[in-house]
Structure formats: structure tokens, C-alpha cells
Amino acid sequence: MTEENPTSAPTPAPTPPDDRFDVGIIVVKRALKSRWTSHAWLPVAALPAIPAASPWTVLSSTPEEETFYAGAYEVSLHPAETSHYRDNLISGRPSLWVALRQIAEGSYEVANVTADPYEGESMAEGIGEVVEAVPMPLEVQAKVLAFFEAFHVEQVFHKRKRDRADPEALARQGTGTRRRGDEG
């Protein structure tokens, strides 16, 4: 029979990092001098925590620009995209890509927020959404890095070799066999 030390507790298993977390999104409505439109909506910042303010609260206002807290949005991380997150973190300017979608005249919603730079690039190719890269807060960088360290598996590149051409292959097809279309 073995004796257990009653003073030592078992070591708890490390908890995996979160694959989902919320960020608060800040957008601005800027006045434009254009005959086609009077203003532009742009995402400008992400907050690492959700403030107590309700969505679309005006944070500041001048004649040229209004700043709004647009609300919270969930960022999802996926284990298959860890190399993309690494590319983002080592880029020199880690960013979150925020997409705004117009839902009515003068009314927008946050359509998507991602830490994957390639997904952000593909969102920018769409028509009708405003997509901007905003600085990633340090707290969010820490979460993305923890997720990367927990789930990244480096994929080794293996160049495949081509099959060697066989010059005799055409000769071995057989003489006297007809191919489709060779009627004569």
C-alpha cells in the first residue's frame, strides 16, 4: 500500500487557451467633402474588454467627426489557422480586421472581426462592406499568442518528385488499335 502526502494537492491540468473572446469596436463617422456622399464610416479601434456602454453610444462629437462604441463582437480562433495568426503577430503591426455592413440608410452593424490577416484580406474584396485593419490591443495579442503556442503544429514542406517520362509508352499502346475519332 502506498502512502499519499496529504499536504500536496494534485497538479491541475493546464487549461487550454480560449478560442473565442469578445472585443469592443470603436467606429467613426467622418464628414466628407464630396458631391457623391456626405460621410464615411470607418472602424478605428478595438477594445480588449467590453465597456458598460450600450452599442452605438456616441463617445465624442465634432462637426467633422463622430466617434461611436459600435458594440461587442466575438473573435473566433481556429487551430488550422495558427500560422496565419503567427504571421499577424510578427508583422510589426498586429491587427484585427473589422468589417462594417450597412443595414439601412445611415445605419451600420459590425459584420465580422478576425485576427487572420488572410481572412481580413478576403473580406476587403467584397462589395458593400467597409473593412479596416485596426491595431490589436496587447491583451488580445497575448490571447492570440497563447492560442498559437497551444495549437500550432509546423507543417514540413515536402516537394514531390515528378514521374519520369517513358518515351516507349506511346509505342506500347499497341499497333492496330483504333482510337476514337480515327475512322478511316
One Martini backbone bead per residue (centre of mass of N, CA, C, O) as a GRO file, in nm:
protein
  184
    1MET     BB    1   0.098   0.036   0.021
    2THR     BB    2   0.043   0.371  -0.040
    3GLU     BB    3   0.145   0.689   0.040
    4GLU     BB    4  -0.004   0.997   0.087
    5ASN     BB    5   0.030   1.333   0.059
    6PRO     BB    6  -0.182   1.561   0.210
    7THR     BB    7  -0.030   1.842   0.120
    8SER     BB    8  -0.044   1.742  -0.175
    9ALA     BB    9  -0.167   1.846  -0.463
   10PRO     BB   10  -0.283   1.806  -0.750
   11THR     BB   11  -0.207   1.882  -1.063
   12PRO     BB   12  -0.343   2.081  -1.270
   13ALA     BB   13  -0.459   2.112  -1.564
   14PRO     BB   14  -0.415   2.287  -1.823
   15THR     BB   15  -0.572   2.541  -1.968
   16PRO     BB   16  -0.702   2.620  -2.243
   17PRO     BB   17  -0.725   2.841  -2.462
   18ASP     BB   18  -0.912   3.062  -2.600
   19ASP     BB   19  -1.125   3.061  -2.905
   20ARG     BB   20  -1.300   3.289  -2.761
   21PHE     BB   21  -1.366   3.649  -2.787
   22ASP     BB   22  -1.425   3.975  -2.681
   23VAL     BB   23  -1.476   4.288  -2.852
   24GLY     BB   24  -1.451   4.627  -2.887
   25ILE     BB   25  -1.595   4.872  -3.112
   26ILE     BB   26  -1.460   5.147  -3.296
   27VAL     BB   27  -1.623   5.423  -3.463
   28VAL     BB   28  -1.641   5.646  -3.746
   29LYS     BB   29  -1.791   5.960  -3.859
   30ARG     BB   30  -1.703   6.119  -4.156
   31ALA     BB   31  -1.669   6.402  -4.312
   32LEU     BB   32  -1.728   6.494  -4.653
   33LYS     BB   33  -1.600   6.633  -4.969
   34SER     BB   34  -1.874   6.547  -5.160
   35ARG     BB   35  -2.118   6.477  -5.409
   36TRP     BB   36  -2.184   6.161  -5.326
   37THR     BB   37  -2.101   6.205  -5.015
   38SER     BB   38  -2.109   6.300  -4.662
   39HIS     BB   39  -1.989   6.017  -4.548
   40ALA     BB   40  -1.782   5.797  -4.332
   41TRP     BB   41  -1.724   5.467  -4.227
   42LEU     BB   42  -1.488   5.367  -3.953
   43PRO     BB   43  -1.276   5.160  -3.825
   44VAL     BB   44  -1.031   5.225  -3.536
   45ALA     BB   45  -1.097   5.017  -3.287
   46ALA     BB   46  -1.002   4.794  -3.016
   47LEU     BB   47  -1.125   4.635  -2.732
   48PRO     BB   48  -1.039   4.406  -2.474
   49ALA     BB   49  -1.309   4.512  -2.351
   50ILE     BB   50  -1.630   4.549  -2.222
   51PRO     BB   51  -1.821   4.799  -2.192
   52ALA     BB   52  -2.104   4.954  -2.040
   53ALA     BB   53  -2.186   5.044  -2.299
   54SER     BB   54  -2.395   5.084  -2.544
   55PRO     BB   55  -2.465   5.045  -2.847
   56TRP     BB   56  -2.407   5.339  -3.019
   57THR     BB   57  -2.236   5.521  -2.852
   58VAL     BB   58  -2.144   5.838  -2.799
   59LEU     BB   59  -1.813   5.964  -2.738
   60SER     BB   60  -1.781   6.181  -2.978
   61SER     BB   61  -1.813   6.535  -3.106
   62THR     BB   62  -1.792   6.687  -3.423
   63PRO     BB   63  -1.840   6.832  -3.725
   64GLU     BB   64  -1.637   6.604  -3.865
   65GLU     BB   65  -1.676   6.393  -3.605
   66GLU     BB   66  -1.788   6.068  -3.496
   67THR     BB   67  -1.783   5.863  -3.201
   68PHE     BB   68  -1.827   5.504  -3.158
   69TYR     BB   69  -1.978   5.242  -2.987
   70ALA     BB   70  -2.068   4.948  -3.157
   71GLY     BB   71  -1.968   4.699  -2.988
   72ALA     BB   72  -1.970   4.361  -2.964
   73TYR     BB   73  -1.732   4.097  -3.067
   74GLU     BB   74  -1.659   3.781  -3.182
   75VAL     BB   75  -1.359   3.602  -3.166
   76SER     BB   76  -1.229   3.344  -3.373
   77LEU     BB   77  -1.030   3.055  -3.327
   78HIS     BB   78  -0.820   2.835  -3.535
   79PRO     BB   79  -0.601   2.573  -3.559
   80ALA     BB   80  -0.556   2.595  -3.883
   81GLU     BB   81  -0.460   2.929  -3.840
   82THR     BB   82  -0.186   2.975  -3.682
   83SER     BB   83   0.006   3.085  -3.905
   84HIS     BB   84  -0.156   3.347  -3.944
   85TYR     BB   85  -0.119   3.459  -3.659
   86ARG     BB   86   0.183   3.473  -3.670
   87ASP     BB   87   0.204   3.671  -3.905
   88ASN     BB   88   0.061   3.896  -3.750
   89LEU     BB   89   0.247   3.917  -3.491
   90ILE     BB   90   0.526   3.961  -3.683
   91SER     BB   91   0.456   4.226  -3.866
   92GLY     BB   92   0.464   4.499  -3.654
   93ARG     BB   93   0.119   4.514  -3.688
   94PRO     BB   94  -0.104   4.407  -3.512
   95SER     BB   95  -0.434   4.291  -3.619
   96LEU     BB   96  -0.772   4.376  -3.676
   97TRP     BB   97  -1.049   4.285  -3.870
   98VAL     BB   98  -1.309   4.512  -3.972
   99ALA     BB   99  -1.658   4.476  -4.052
  100LEU     BB  100  -1.892   4.681  -4.218
  101ARG     BB  101  -2.255   4.690  -4.242
  102GLN     BB  102  -2.517   4.792  -4.420
  103ILE     BB  103  -2.874   4.805  -4.312
  104ALA     BB  104  -2.916   5.116  -4.358
  105GLU     BB  105  -2.965   5.431  -4.381
  106GLY     BB  106  -2.708   5.520  -4.162
  107SER     BB  107  -2.673   5.200  -4.089
  108TYR     BB  108  -2.468   4.986  -3.885
  109GLU     BB  109  -2.268   4.682  -3.863
  110VAL     BB  110  -2.096   4.427  -3.727
  111ALA     BB  111  -1.986   4.156  -3.924
  112ASN     BB  112  -1.661   4.134  -3.859
  113VAL     BB  113  -1.387   3.967  -3.672
  114THR     BB  114  -1.026   3.931  -3.725
  115ALA     BB  115  -0.685   3.776  -3.695
  116ASP     BB  116  -0.681   3.701  -3.996
  117PRO     BB  117  -0.523   3.836  -4.265
  118TYR     BB  118  -0.655   3.666  -4.501
  119GLU     BB  119  -0.948   3.715  -4.423
  120GLY     BB  120  -0.930   4.022  -4.431
  121GLU     BB  121  -0.861   4.037  -4.732
  122SER     BB  122  -1.123   3.894  -4.831
  123MET     BB  123  -1.323   4.102  -4.713
  124ALA     BB  124  -1.215   4.345  -4.896
  125GLU     BB  125  -1.335   4.221  -5.175
  126GLY     BB  126  -1.597   4.311  -5.111
  127ILE     BB  127  -1.920   4.438  -5.146
  128GLY     BB  128  -2.043   4.681  -4.898
  129GLU     BB  129  -1.792   4.673  -4.715
  130VAL     BB  130  -1.614   4.790  -4.435
  131VAL     BB  131  -1.255   4.751  -4.423
  132GLU     BB  132  -1.034   4.737  -4.132
  133ALA     BB  133  -0.728   4.781  -3.981
  134VAL     BB  134  -0.669   4.735  -3.639
  135PRO     BB  135  -0.528   4.756  -3.356
  136MET     BB  136  -0.395   4.522  -3.140
  137PRO     BB  137  -0.429   4.455  -2.838
  138LEU     BB  138  -0.226   4.324  -2.600
  139GLU     BB  139  -0.435   4.126  -2.478
  140VAL     BB  140  -0.498   3.992  -2.752
  141GLN     BB  141  -0.214   3.905  -2.824
  142ALA     BB  142  -0.190   3.707  -2.586
  143LYS     BB  143  -0.422   3.519  -2.676
  144VAL     BB  144  -0.311   3.446  -2.956
  145LEU     BB  145  -0.040   3.335  -2.859
  146ALA     BB  146  -0.152   3.110  -2.677
  147PHE     BB  147  -0.296   2.964  -2.906
  148PHE     BB  148  -0.053   2.913  -3.082
  149GLU     BB  149   0.118   2.751  -2.870
  150ALA     BB  150  -0.105   2.521  -2.830
  151PHE     BB  151  -0.174   2.453  -3.170
  152HIS     BB  152   0.085   2.455  -3.320
  153VAL     BB  153   0.187   2.293  -3.635
  154GLU     BB  154   0.443   2.226  -3.818
  155GLN     BB  155   0.473   2.227  -4.165
  156VAL     BB  156   0.623   2.021  -4.381
  157PHE     BB  157   0.792   2.051  -4.677
  158HIS     BB  158   0.714   1.848  -4.969
  159LYS     BB  159   0.864   1.770  -5.251
  160ARG     BB  160   0.760   1.650  -5.533
  161LYS     BB  161   0.808   1.401  -5.762
  162ARG     BB  162   0.839   1.335  -6.076
  163ASP     BB  163   0.764   1.153  -6.324
  164ARG     BB  164   0.905   0.976  -6.551
  165ALA     BB  165   0.944   0.964  -6.870
  166ASP     BB  166   0.807   0.740  -7.127
  167PRO     BB  167   0.894   0.691  -7.457
  168GLU     BB  168   0.747   0.392  -7.491
  169ALA     BB  169   0.439   0.431  -7.431
  170LEU     BB  170   0.329   0.486  -7.720
  171ALA     BB  171   0.431   0.213  -7.845
  172ARG     BB  172   0.256   0.027  -7.634
  173GLN     BB  173  -0.043   0.075  -7.726
  174GLY     BB  174  -0.055  -0.038  -8.001
  175THR     BB  175  -0.106  -0.189  -8.287
  176GLY     BB  176  -0.419  -0.150  -8.446
  177THR     BB  177  -0.543   0.048  -8.265
  178ARG     BB  178  -0.821   0.234  -8.209
  179ARG     BB  179  -0.927   0.547  -8.198
  180ARG     BB  180  -1.118   0.784  -8.135
  181GLY     BB  181  -1.174   0.925  -8.459
  182ASP     BB  182  -1.021   0.680  -8.621
  183GLU     BB  183  -1.157   0.687  -8.917
  184GLY     BB  184  -1.087   0.524  -9.243
   0.00000   0.00000   0.00000
